[in-house]
């Protein structure tokens, strides 16, 4: 209830700002300031003709596909970096450096290599998330308590048993946090890829709003992007984190 009241207050303040700045004082042009009423009207219109649902569905499918590919690449790269000291010393700084690149930097490569296609968007998503996941995997393994490894080795555990029965379970909470961060990078990279292509999606719908000087459509798409990100986090990653921490006796109800 408290969240709903807070959101209602924000919407009221937003609408009040629009009335004062646009209608009352004429400080801003109507096409430069979105309003809750205008965003609501665009929401109804885009939902009625199916544009918003189709764009959201396409973006989710691309985002999930690119993210899963990034998870596979990130897991493999993270394990390799952690296992080989030479790569830990020399490759990890490169991975850290590449991760700092904004996702939009990969768009020219994706267009030149794949054209204006879905593959180009997936490439941007993978490049935007894989390196973050690789770093998270490496850090999660390195942060496993050494006493766990020593105890397992003392009991005669081999390398395979060490990874599957000690390192993986002990690193899961931090690993899930890294995967959640990887999803945020993937979702953000997806938007960078879609705004540069002609494929139907949230990014392309946002650019259409810009081209039509429809600030309410731009604001609506931005809100949908934020809401989808929050829903994915709360319904998937937060639930997994809570279960893992509960099993370990580390979750406290608030």
C-alpha positions as CSV (number, residue, x, y, z in Angstrom):
1,X,0.0,0.0,0.0
2,X,2.8,2.4,0.9
3,X,4.4,1.9,-2.6
4,X,1.1,2.6,-4.3
5,X,0.6,5.8,-2.3
6,X,4.2,6.9,-3.1
7,X,3.7,6.3,-6.8
8,X,0.4,8.2,-6.8
9,X,2.2,11.1,-5.2
10,X,4.9,11.0,-7.8
11,X,2.4,11.0,-10.6
12,X,0.5,13.9,-9.1
13,X,3.6,15.9,-8.7
14,X,4.6,15.1,-12.3
15,X,1.2,16.1,-13.7
16,X,1.3,19.3,-11.6
17,X,4.7,20.2,-13.0
18,X,3.3,19.7,-16.5
19,X,0.3,22.0,-15.8
20,X,2.5,24.7,-14.3
21,X,5.3,24.6,-16.8
22,X,3.3,24.1,-19.9
23,X,-0.3,25.3,-19.4
24,X,0.0,28.0,-16.7
25,X,3.4,29.7,-17.2
26,X,4.1,28.4,-20.8
27,X,7.8,27.9,-19.9
28,X,8.0,24.7,-21.9
29,X,6.6,23.5,-25.2
30,X,4.0,20.7,-25.0
31,X,6.1,18.5,-27.3
32,X,9.1,18.7,-25.0
33,X,7.5,17.7,-21.7
34,X,5.7,14.4,-21.2
35,X,2.6,14.2,-19.0
36,X,1.0,11.3,-17.1
37,X,-2.2,11.8,-19.0
38,X,-0.4,11.9,-22.4
39,X,1.6,8.8,-21.5
40,X,-1.6,7.0,-20.5
41,X,-3.3,7.9,-23.7
42,X,-0.3,6.6,-25.7
43,X,-0.3,3.5,-23.6
44,X,-4.0,2.8,-24.4
45,X,-3.4,3.5,-28.1
46,X,-0.3,1.4,-28.5
47,X,-1.9,-1.5,-26.6
48,X,-5.1,-1.4,-28.6
49,X,-3.3,-1.7,-31.9
50,X,-0.9,-4.3,-30.5
51,X,2.3,-2.3,-31.1
52,X,3.5,-2.1,-27.5
53,X,2.8,-5.8,-26.8
54,X,4.6,-6.9,-29.9
55,X,7.6,-4.7,-29.2
56,X,7.8,-5.8,-25.6
57,X,7.5,-9.5,-26.6
58,X,10.2,-9.2,-29.3
59,X,12.6,-7.3,-26.9
60,X,12.1,-9.9,-24.2
61,X,12.8,-12.8,-26.6
62,X,16.0,-11.1,-27.9
63,X,17.1,-10.1,-24.4
64,X,16.6,-13.6,-23.0
65,X,18.3,-15.3,-26.0
66,X,21.3,-12.9,-25.9
67,X,21.5,-13.2,-22.1
68,X,21.6,-17.0,-22.2
69,X,24.4,-16.9,-24.8
70,X,26.3,-14.4,-22.7
71,X,25.9,-16.6,-19.6
72,X,27.4,-19.6,-21.4
73,X,30.3,-17.5,-22.7
74,X,30.8,-15.7,-19.4
75,X,30.8,-18.9,-17.4
76,X,33.4,-20.5,-19.6
77,X,35.6,-17.4,-19.7
78,X,35.3,-16.9,-16.0
79,X,36.3,-20.5,-15.2
80,X,39.2,-20.4,-17.6
81,X,40.5,-17.2,-16.1
82,X,40.2,-18.5,-12.6
83,X,41.8,-21.9,-13.4
84,X,44.9,-20.6,-15.3
85,X,47.1,-18.1,-13.4
86,X,48.6,-16.8,-16.6
87,X,45.2,-15.8,-17.9
88,X,44.2,-14.5,-14.5
89,X,47.2,-12.1,-14.6
90,X,47.1,-11.1,-18.3
91,X,43.6,-11.7,-19.6
92,X,41.5,-10.4,-16.7
93,X,42.7,-6.8,-17.1
94,X,41.7,-6.9,-20.7
95,X,38.3,-8.3,-19.8
96,X,37.8,-5.5,-17.2
97,X,38.8,-2.9,-19.8
98,X,36.5,-4.2,-22.4
99,X,33.6,-4.3,-19.9
100,X,33.9,-0.6,-19.4
101,X,33.0,0.0,-23.1
102,X,29.5,1.3,-23.5
103,X,27.3,-1.2,-25.4
104,X,26.7,1.3,-28.2
105,X,30.3,1.0,-29.1
106,X,29.6,-2.5,-30.4
107,X,26.8,-1.4,-32.7
108,X,29.0,-0.4,-35.7
109,X,30.7,-3.8,-35.6
110,X,27.4,-5.6,-35.4
111,X,25.9,-3.7,-38.3
112,X,29.0,-4.2,-40.5
113,X,29.2,-7.9,-39.6
114,X,25.5,-8.9,-39.5
115,X,23.6,-6.0,-41.1
116,X,20.4,-4.7,-39.8
117,X,19.3,-8.1,-38.4
118,X,18.3,-9.8,-35.2
119,X,21.8,-11.4,-35.1
120,X,23.3,-7.9,-34.9
121,X,21.1,-7.1,-31.8
122,X,22.1,-10.4,-30.2
123,X,25.8,-9.6,-30.8
124,X,25.5,-6.3,-28.9
125,X,23.6,-8.0,-26.1
126,X,26.2,-10.7,-25.7
127,X,29.2,-8.3,-25.9
128,X,27.5,-6.1,-23.3
129,X,26.9,-8.8,-20.7
130,X,29.4,-11.7,-21.3
131,X,32.4,-9.9,-19.8
132,X,30.5,-8.8,-16.8
133,X,29.4,-12.3,-16.1
134,X,32.9,-13.7,-16.6
135,X,34.3,-11.2,-14.0
136,X,31.5,-12.2,-11.6
137,X,32.3,-15.9,-12.0
138,X,36.0,-15.4,-11.3
139,X,35.3,-13.2,-8.3
140,X,32.7,-15.6,-6.9
141,X,35.1,-18.5,-7.0
142,X,38.0,-16.5,-5.6
143,X,35.8,-15.4,-2.6
144,X,35.1,-19.0,-1.5
145,X,36.5,-19.4,2.0
146,X,39.9,-21.2,1.8
147,X,38.9,-23.4,4.8
148,X,36.3,-25.1,2.7
149,X,38.9,-26.0,0.1
150,X,41.4,-27.2,2.7
151,X,38.8,-29.3,4.4
152,X,37.7,-30.9,1.1
153,X,41.3,-31.6,0.1
154,X,42.0,-33.1,3.5
155,X,39.2,-35.6,3.0
156,X,40.6,-36.6,-0.4
157,X,38.4,-34.7,-2.8
158,X,39.7,-34.5,-6.4
159,X,39.5,-31.5,-8.6
160,X,36.2,-32.4,-10.1
161,X,34.6,-33.1,-6.7
162,X,36.2,-29.8,-5.4
163,X,34.4,-27.8,-8.1
164,X,31.1,-29.6,-8.1
165,X,30.6,-30.2,-4.3
166,X,32.5,-27.3,-2.7
167,X,33.3,-24.4,-4.9
168,X,30.1,-24.2,-6.9
169,X,27.7,-24.5,-3.9
170,X,29.8,-22.0,-1.8
171,X,30.0,-19.5,-4.7
172,X,26.3,-19.7,-5.7
173,X,25.0,-16.6,-3.8
174,X,27.6,-14.3,-5.2
175,X,27.4,-16.0,-8.6
176,X,23.6,-15.3,-8.7
177,X,24.3,-11.6,-7.9
178,X,26.7,-11.5,-10.7
179,X,24.2,-13.1,-13.1
180,X,21.6,-10.5,-12.0
181,X,24.1,-7.8,-12.8
182,X,24.8,-9.5,-16.1
183,X,21.0,-9.3,-16.9
184,X,21.0,-5.6,-16.3
185,X,23.9,-5.1,-18.7
186,X,22.2,-7.4,-21.3
187,X,18.9,-5.5,-21.0
188,X,20.6,-2.1,-21.4
189,X,22.7,-3.4,-24.3
190,X,19.6,-4.7,-26.0
191,X,18.1,-1.2,-26.1
192,X,21.4,0.2,-27.5
193,X,21.2,-2.5,-30.3
194,X,17.5,-2.0,-31.1
195,X,17.6,1.8,-31.4
196,X,20.2,1.4,-34.2
197,X,18.2,-1.2,-36.2
198,X,14.8,-1.5,-37.9
199,X,13.7,-4.6,-36.0
200,X,10.4,-4.1,-34.1
201,X,11.1,-3.8,-30.4
202,X,11.1,-1.3,-27.5
203,X,14.2,0.4,-28.7
204,X,12.8,0.9,-32.2
205,X,9.4,2.1,-30.8
206,X,11.3,4.6,-28.7
207,X,13.1,6.0,-31.8
208,X,9.8,6.1,-33.7
209,X,8.5,8.4,-30.9
210,X,11.5,10.6,-31.3
211,X,11.1,10.8,-35.1
212,X,7.4,11.7,-34.6
213,X,8.3,14.3,-31.9
214,X,6.0,12.3,-29.6
215,X,7.6,12.8,-26.2
216,X,4.8,10.9,-24.5
217,X,5.6,7.7,-26.5
218,X,9.3,8.1,-25.7
219,X,8.5,8.4,-22.0
220,X,6.1,5.4,-22.2
221,X,8.7,3.2,-23.7
222,X,11.3,4.3,-21.1
223,X,8.8,3.4,-18.4
224,X,8.1,0.0,-19.9
225,X,11.9,-0.7,-20.1
226,X,12.2,0.1,-16.4
227,X,9.2,-1.9,-15.4
228,X,10.3,-5.0,-17.3
229,X,13.7,-4.8,-15.7
230,X,12.1,-4.5,-12.2
231,X,9.7,-7.4,-12.9
232,X,12.5,-9.7,-14.1
233,X,14.6,-8.9,-11.1
234,X,11.8,-9.3,-8.5
235,X,10.2,-12.4,-10.0
236,X,13.4,-14.3,-10.9
237,X,16.7,-13.2,-9.5
238,X,15.4,-11.9,-6.1
239,X,13.4,-15.2,-5.6
240,X,16.5,-17.3,-6.4
241,X,18.6,-15.2,-4.1
242,X,16.1,-15.4,-1.2
243,X,15.9,-19.2,-1.5
244,X,19.7,-19.6,-1.5
245,X,20.1,-17.4,1.5
246,X,17.2,-19.0,3.3
247,X,18.8,-22.5,2.9
248,X,22.0,-21.1,4.4
249,X,20.2,-19.4,7.3
250,X,21.3,-16.0,6.0
251,X,17.8,-14.6,5.1
252,X,16.0,-12.5,7.6
253,X,12.4,-11.5,6.9
254,X,11.9,-7.7,6.9
